[in-house]
Amino acid sequence: MAASLSCVRYARFQGVASQTGTCDGACRHYLACKDDQRPESLRSCQADCRDIFVDQGEPDRDSLRLFEGLECSAAVGFVEGDSRGHSRTATTHAPDRSGTRAQ
């Protein structure tokens, strides 16, 4: 039993247990990476997260946990786009040449 508890304590200390699988956890991770502590940033991120990390109308907890485990450069790149300026959702939200949104 003592060995099991020490493993749990070690995992928690290393950050494994801090992966909540929630938008709150994902947003706090992303904003910590950006050193942004503004409450309005957290509210905005949480609203966006609830639209993005959804699977059949429910929070996609597995994807949220994976996001929380990303290194800061990868987390920021996922949200803001890669070095070429492509965001994760660029293809679904970019206007086409006629000026209407792509579907």
RODO-349146 format. One record per residue (C-alpha): residue number from 1; chain; y, z, x. Coordinates in nm, 4 decimals. Each point is the difference from the previous one (the first is absolute). Example, Ala and Ser with C-alpha at 12.3 -4.5 7.8 and 13.67 -1.06 7.14 Angstrom:
// RODO-349146
+-----+---+----------+----------+----------+
|   k | c |       yy |       zz |       xx |
+-----+---+----------+----------+----------+
|   1 | A |  -0.4500 |   0.7800 |   1.2300 |
|   2 | A |   0.3440 |  -0.0660 |   0.1370 |
+-----+---+----------+----------+----------+
// end
This chain:
// RODO-349146
+-----+---+----------+----------+----------+
|   k | c |       yy |       zz |       xx |
+-----+---+----------+----------+----------+
|   1 | A |   0.0000 |   0.0000 |   0.0000 |
|   2 | A |   0.2444 |   0.0848 |   0.2797 |
|   3 | A |  -0.0572 |  -0.3401 |   0.1600 |
|   4 | A |   0.0761 |  -0.1727 |  -0.3317 |
|   5 | A |   0.3256 |   0.1900 |  -0.0424 |
|   6 | A |   0.1125 |  -0.0805 |   0.3522 |
|   7 | A |  -0.0621 |  -0.3713 |  -0.0679 |
|   8 | A |   0.2104 |   0.0169 |  -0.3159 |
|   9 | A |   0.2779 |   0.1804 |   0.1845 |
|  10 | A |  -0.0149 |  -0.2570 |   0.2808 |
|  11 | A |   0.0132 |  -0.2903 |  -0.2460 |
|  12 | A |   0.2921 |   0.1546 |  -0.1857 |
|  13 | A |   0.1843 |   0.0611 |   0.3265 |
|  14 | A |  -0.0598 |  -0.3597 |   0.1061 |
|  15 | A |   0.1447 |  -0.1340 |  -0.3250 |
|  16 | A |  -0.3198 |  -0.1217 |  -0.1628 |
|  17 | A |   0.0335 |   0.2426 |  -0.2917 |
|  18 | A |   0.3656 |  -0.0928 |  -0.0492 |
|  19 | A |  -0.0930 |  -0.3385 |  -0.1463 |
|  20 | A |   0.0623 |   0.0782 |  -0.3642 |
|  21 | A |  -0.0676 |  -0.3364 |  -0.1599 |
|  22 | A |   0.3240 |   0.0341 |  -0.1967 |
|  23 | A |   0.3278 |  -0.1887 |  -0.0094 |
|  24 | A |   0.1738 |   0.3211 |   0.0996 |
|  25 | A |  -0.2116 |   0.0240 |   0.3153 |
|  26 | A |   0.0344 |  -0.3692 |   0.0816 |
|  27 | A |   0.3770 |   0.0075 |  -0.0466 |
|  28 | A |   0.0417 |   0.3161 |   0.2032 |
|  29 | A |  -0.1983 |  -0.1625 |   0.2825 |
|  30 | A |   0.2058 |  -0.3210 |  -0.0126 |
|  31 | A |   0.3330 |   0.1826 |  -0.0198 |
|  32 | A |  -0.0978 |   0.2377 |   0.2821 |
|  33 | A |  -0.0722 |  -0.3072 |   0.2122 |
|  34 | A |   0.3518 |  -0.1223 |  -0.0742 |
|  35 | A |   0.1500 |   0.3489 |   0.0444 |
|  36 | A |   0.1458 |  -0.0339 |  -0.3516 |
|  37 | A |   0.0238 |   0.3322 |  -0.1814 |
|  38 | A |   0.2219 |  -0.1110 |  -0.2885 |
|  39 | A |  -0.1294 |   0.1032 |  -0.3457 |
|  40 | A |   0.1111 |  -0.3330 |  -0.1467 |
|  41 | A |  -0.2164 |  -0.1848 |   0.2532 |
|  42 | A |  -0.3001 |   0.2064 |  -0.1064 |
|  43 | A |   0.0644 |  -0.0699 |  -0.3688 |
|  44 | A |   0.0406 |  -0.3729 |   0.0625 |
|  45 | A |  -0.3128 |  -0.0166 |   0.2145 |
|  46 | A |  -0.2056 |   0.1861 |  -0.2594 |
|  47 | A |   0.1117 |  -0.2372 |  -0.2764 |
|  48 | A |  -0.0887 |  -0.3047 |   0.2130 |
|  49 | A |  -0.3300 |   0.1563 |   0.1038 |
|  50 | A |  -0.1088 |   0.0523 |  -0.3601 |
|  51 | A |   0.0476 |  -0.3747 |  -0.0560 |
|  52 | A |  -0.1791 |  -0.1120 |   0.3180 |
|  53 | A |  -0.2917 |   0.2399 |   0.0554 |
|  54 | A |  -0.1691 |  -0.0466 |  -0.3373 |
|  55 | A |  -0.3536 |  -0.1019 |  -0.0847 |
|  56 | A |  -0.0774 |  -0.0638 |  -0.3675 |
|  57 | A |   0.2894 |   0.2164 |  -0.1131 |
|  58 | A |  -0.0903 |   0.2963 |   0.2218 |
|  59 | A |   0.1342 |   0.1052 |   0.3403 |
|  60 | A |  -0.2024 |  -0.1641 |   0.2775 |
|  61 | A |  -0.0723 |   0.3225 |   0.1849 |
|  62 | A |  -0.2197 |  -0.1622 |   0.2657 |
|  63 | A |   0.2761 |  -0.2443 |   0.0985 |
|  64 | A |   0.2564 |   0.2801 |  -0.0056 |
|  65 | A |  -0.2162 |   0.2093 |   0.2350 |
|  66 | A |  -0.0362 |  -0.2975 |   0.2326 |
|  67 | A |   0.3770 |  -0.0527 |  -0.0037 |
|  68 | A |   0.0579 |   0.3667 |   0.0817 |
|  69 | A |  -0.2272 |  -0.0407 |   0.3009 |
|  70 | A |   0.1943 |  -0.2935 |   0.1454 |
|  71 | A |   0.1996 |   0.0438 |   0.3175 |
|  72 | A |   0.3734 |  -0.0097 |  -0.0651 |
|  73 | A |   0.0525 |  -0.3533 |   0.1276 |
|  74 | A |  -0.2714 |  -0.1302 |  -0.2321 |
|  75 | A |   0.1240 |   0.2009 |  -0.3005 |
|  76 | A |   0.3568 |  -0.1232 |   0.0432 |
|  77 | A |  -0.1222 |  -0.3547 |   0.0599 |
|  78 | A |  -0.2081 |   0.0110 |  -0.3179 |
|  79 | A |   0.2973 |   0.1073 |  -0.2113 |
|  80 | A |   0.2794 |  -0.1947 |   0.1659 |
|  81 | A |  -0.1884 |  -0.3038 |   0.1211 |
|  82 | A |  -0.1526 |  -0.1052 |   0.3251 |
|  83 | A |   0.1909 |  -0.1217 |   0.3027 |
|  84 | A |   0.0290 |  -0.3457 |  -0.1604 |
|  85 | A |   0.1717 |   0.1508 |  -0.3041 |
|  86 | A |  -0.2961 |  -0.0331 |  -0.2359 |
|  87 | A |  -0.0462 |   0.2950 |  -0.2318 |
|  88 | A |  -0.3281 |   0.0855 |  -0.1682 |
|  89 | A |   0.1332 |  -0.1168 |  -0.3362 |
|  90 | A |   0.2068 |  -0.2987 |   0.1163 |
|  91 | A |  -0.2250 |  -0.2585 |  -0.1630 |
|  92 | A |   0.0152 |   0.1601 |  -0.3445 |
|  93 | A |   0.3732 |   0.0679 |  -0.0044 |
|  94 | A |   0.1511 |  -0.2881 |   0.1932 |
|  95 | A |   0.1935 |  -0.2626 |  -0.1923 |
|  96 | A |  -0.1431 |  -0.3487 |   0.0108 |
|  97 | A |   0.2164 |  -0.3048 |   0.0780 |
|  98 | A |   0.1100 |  -0.0379 |  -0.3624 |
|  99 | A |   0.1565 |   0.3478 |   0.0070 |
| 100 | A |  -0.2575 |   0.1625 |  -0.2286 |
| 101 | A |  -0.2385 |   0.2697 |   0.1080 |
| 102 | A |  -0.3417 |  -0.1016 |   0.1317 |
| 103 | A |  -0.2929 |   0.1194 |  -0.2080 |
+-----+---+----------+----------+----------+
// end
